[in-house]
Amino acid sequence: MSDEIFVIQALPTGPDGFPYDEIVDIAVCRVDLGRNEYQTVYHNIIFYDPKQLGKKKLDYLSAVGGISTEEIYAGDSEKKVAEDVLNIIGGKNISAFDVKQEFGRYMTFDPWDITYRSTVMPSVSSKMPISLKCRFPSDEPVTIRKAYRRLLKNDPASVGTGRRAIHLAQMASELMIYMRAKGKY
């Protein structure tokens, strides 16, 4: 196995997955398990017309990720963001805190379709205690923060109270390094 894994975390417009919800905020970190370090290589917000998303989805984005309507207006097109992400992860090993949430519910569908483009590695949470695993895929953002704070002291990723995709990717990356050091990843 290569020591380099790309950790992907995204914030969708709701808990239901494709085709009901869309990815709005996405981040990618390159984790070097040989050196026990990570680097954030991509973060972007996707443009959607907030009027078409509707109040329920906008409220969800605000509550879960602190994403404002203005940020969504200023985002890049879904096609551009998907192309950027696929160019970074193409042919690489990829993972997420909960692979079922990120890839099974969103990134195996157009325009993200990672099928045959990357090798999906086990979830970062795969060997964590049951209390630190997602009971439901939609619990992922809360569960990442819970696992990060419980297993890693002193906020090594310096995310503070961050809730965005970039913060989730950084926390998941630090958790992957921690689990590898414990011989569990």
Secondary structure, DSSP 8 states (H G I E B T S, - for coil): --SEEEEEEEEESSSS-TTT--EEEEEEEEEETTTTEEEEEEEEEB---HHHH-HHHHHHHHHHH---HHHHHT-B-HHHHHHHHHHHHTTSEEE-SSHIIIIIIIITSTTT--TTTSEE---GGGGS-GGGS-SSGGGHHHHHHHHHHHHSTT-TT--TT--SHHHHHHHHHHHHHHHHHTT--
